[in-house]
Structures are given as structure tokens and as C-alpha cells.
Amino acid sequence: MIETARLRIRRLTPADAPFIVSLLNDPAFLQFIGDRGVRTDEEAIAYIDKGPVSSHARFGFGLDAVDDLRTGEPMGICGLLKRDELEAPDLGFAFLPAFRRHGFAREAAAAVLDDAAARLTIPRVLAIVQADNERSIALLEGLGFLFERLTNSSRGETLRLYARTLRGH
């Protein structure tokens, strides 16, 4: 678990299923990240188990819940993923509409990157983003990510690949 001034970043659990259903079916998530086919709590539990829980067991990192430190309310997800097609872990994040434009994603991502450097000793982190996702691109650039190249997603979309070397490497 990671805490910042306003956030708690923690592992996702089956109790997060309703939140995951809401997040994964948000129009912006569908537009910029894609349809994960999660419509029910049961599908959300399977998504959590096959994705974040499995990733933590295999790599020591994965997507985590980001909660409001004061209320405990889940706001979004943030963490590192390991995709077969990428040579290094990549940063992922998504927040519910009510929690966008308040700096929460930036705060969570910065904490995840600090953890990746300090605890996991990961030297380099990537990020992939659709070319028209201007807010995510601005967030990545604000965190020190640099554009490297265009790449294709598993669904055949053209994505922008960003990279950042973590401190100490």
C-alpha cells in the first residue's frame, strides 16, 4: 500500500467489483483504453483476478485501486502492467469522471513511479496512449515521459509510446 497526501493506493479485491464495473464502462475508458467486456460484478471479479491479482503474483506489480484517503472512496486505478509486446513495464491509469482534473492521476502516477524506482528497482517505464488522448499525454509529459515512437496495439490501433528512465538508473 502507498499513501500520498490525498490518496491511498492499494491492491484491488473482489469487493471492488461494482467500482470496476463503473470504471471499465465509463465512456472515456471505452474510448481511450478499450472495452474489456466487463458488465457484471462476477465479470469484474474475474477481471481483477486474471489481471491485477495475477500480475502482482507474477511480477510484483499490477494495477491498483486509488482511494480518497479521507473517505476511502475508490476514485480510479493506477499501476504498472507487463505486456508481452513491450520490453519494459508500462504505466496505466484511469479515473472516474468525478475525480478527473483534480491532479489525482498525476499524484497516483508519481507515487507508483517512485515505488517502481525504490522498491522494485525498475530502471525504465513505458506508457502507451492514443494520439488523441491529449490529457493523458500532458500528464505523461508532466511526469517526465518522452515520446519515443508510434506502435500498434493488439487491436491494431496506432498508439504513441512514451518512456521514462527512473531515478537512480
ABEGO torsion letter per residue (X at the ends): XBBBAABBBBBBBAAAAAAAAAAAABAAAAAAAEBAGBABAAAAAAAAAABAAAAAAAAGBEBBBBBBAAAGBBABBBEBBBBAABABBBBBBBBBAAABGAGAAAAAAAAAAAAAAAAAGBABBBBBBBAABAAAAAAAAAAGBBBABBBBBAAGBBBBBBBBBBBGX
